[in-house]
Amino acid sequence: MNPIAGCAEDLSVEWLSAALDTEVRSLSSERIGTGQTSSTYRLHVDADGCPPTLVAKFAEGDETARRAVATAHRNEVGFYTRLAATLDVRTPSFWYGAISDDGTLFTLLLEDLSPRQPGRQVDGCPVDHMGHAVRNLAALHACRWNDESLHAVDFLIPLTRQRAEFLGSLGSKATEQFVSRFGSRLDARDITTLREVAEVLVEWQLGRPTPFGVVHGDYRLDNLMFPPAGSDVVAVDWQTVTLALPARDLSYFIATSLPVAERRGAEEELVKAYHDELLRRGVVGYSAEQCFDDYRFGQLQGPMITVLGGMTSPGRTRSADEMFLAMARRSCTALRDLASLSLV
């Protein structure tokens, strides 16, 4: 088994030398980011064949908390160690990864993406940045489009009816908890929409089994790193990677990232940019009309991930509350605008 550093305090020159298979002469670290299920550090490294800085990521919380998100840990380590190199999407370069058998401890060493900065969900995103991000998303989806060999990747948990019912039950409970917490700040229409989504989550998950591909699952502004200038968007935080209808990522990203009026004005252009990029990368037999219909169908991803995220986050802050409220309001409005529930 590859050695695991369970936390930043476990890092040493000797450990890093073994992990990178090179002599590390010096090492220091500083915490960055505000992750709740994982912690992230910037490492300053003096070693041959290694950049001067790397990012280290570890499991966060006590054992009970870490065990509750062990599947997410397995997904992310599995993504970087076994899947990322087969995909065209821009992700941090991978240097090292290891995880315990029970998934409660892991170590990842990744490219330091500085000076890129993450987007801010509450603020939204310029439409030109959105275009770069949807083309990056199309690159992810196109390269393994309907690839049957993906079903053999063991950490990509297959969607059976039993699993869909389990996730549907979680979604229903999370919806009522979300409404209880935020109901006084939500429009009555949004509360109704959230509950209507919860009622059909099982059948929605099982609907449209094709096309399928690798989906990020939480492709949103806070999980995208944007450069000061240019188009090199990098996707991070792959804990929710799975196999599903690719347009679910697209729907979730567009609906949650833009204020309602801006989304209404830009979504047709953004879906077209995504579809054009799929075709450019070799996807065949997928019409623009089907792509937009799948975009409509995929809108339930927004409410589902928003209520689950809002209720499973271990901490609560004002900024996090504002983020979840913005995502709920935007995604519910998009779902109504596009009559998405009529497709389930």
Secondary structure, 3 states (H helix, E strand, C coil): CCCCCCCHHHCCHHHHHHHHCCCEEEEEEEEECCCCCEEEEEEEEEECCCCCEEEEEEECCCHHHHHHCHHHHHHHHHHHHHHHHHCCCCCCCEEEEEECCCCCCEEEEEECCCCCEECECCCECCHHHHHHHHHHHHHHHHCCCCCHHHHHCCCCCCCCHHHHHHHHHHHHHHHHHHHHHHHHHCCHHHHHHHHHHHHHHHHHHHCCCCCCEEECCCCCHHHEEECCCCCCCEECCCCCCEEECCHHHHHHHHHHHCCHHHHHHHHHHHHHHHHHHHHHCCCCCCCHHHHHHHHHHHHHHHHHHHHHHHHHCCCCCHHHHHHHHHHHHHHHHHHHHCCHHHHC
